[in-house]
């Protein structure tokens, strides 16, 4: 079959209405059923902080929170987030605040950002870890970040930044992500 | 581009079953295996079962029942699994990455039937059985009979995997699960092996169970090795020989393939290590 036919078949993918919360704000979208959450965030909503890397769940650059858990946005179909709570890197710092979120501040302090491409995904994995475990040890940190590839830092600075963030972070820095909510079991 | 022709989200299991009887639908839960396949060109009509009541872990007497849409992360975190099915908890805790474990499900791992699926050797050790549901009713089948080949199962197109049952009181004094890959994270297994041993203070083995992935065309137990361990005294020499028997069985069943020169010594070593760990030698 010609690629033109293939393309027209693909663009004809049906749409579905979904409602969800993005960074605490209710959203309603009409989304093609073959779109991923990653594509919805970047191409429709213009949230470019979530990076598009491998698109097969290997690199972690597209990590976001889906009902308080870290997931690869490239492996979630947009229709699947109906009713869900999604947080992206744009939601971390309070709008207009003088400082970034403590996790972001720790990454700057420890030089855990080089080219920066992996950083939003890494930060979201760290957030998911700290929501579940306030005092992670080094093994727990490594395990939580095993799905995030960084080709610049060698991870040392990232791990140091996570340890520092875990010490400085308070309940008030986590509460808006639903730290005490039960979430879905 | 991902080719999804249709996306259906049923409100309950009954509706899911009706839909599957009417149309050729592919169930999707976490999508961690399926979405990369869709990206590679597979096209399908999807039935999203991720929101049905298929995420649970329950003690039902002699068995632990795990809902098909229970995530690997939930299984790895579960105290009940840790207590009754420790090998399954460990295997699920080593799948992919935190992100993959949060989405990927046990039912999906089985339905995808990859020869290197990490949960399968552990499930085989616990005599796992599947509960399938269709409009014609419930069907229960042993996992060992369900997976019919690499990426092939005996699921009828109208059937939905609803749960996996594992026998809970298999006599055990020690167990081990070893996963081998090219690197430690986001790793597709090169081979994995699960083992349990039951023995007395005299080190005489009452029973042993071993299962491996990526060794045979379909993950399976190793009865040849289990038989030679029965009644023998646990020693390093015995476990070395057990490894050699495992490797001979692999060649007999899978033939000599391009990977055999690698897998033979690796299987000997992994079998030996798993048994040594399980026997606490």
Interface residues (C-beta under 8 A of the other chain):
Chain A: X9 X10 X13 X14 X16 X33 X34 X35 X36 X55 X56 X57 X58 X60 X63 X66 X69 X70 X71 X72 X74 X75 X76 X77 X79 X80 X82 X83 X125 X128 X129 X143 X144 X146 X147 X148 X184 X185
Chain B: X1 X2 X3 X4 X5 X6 X7 X9 X28 X30 X31 X32 X35 X36 X38 X39 X46 X48 X50 X51 X55 X73 X74 X96 X97 X98 X99 X100 X102 X103 X184 X185 X186
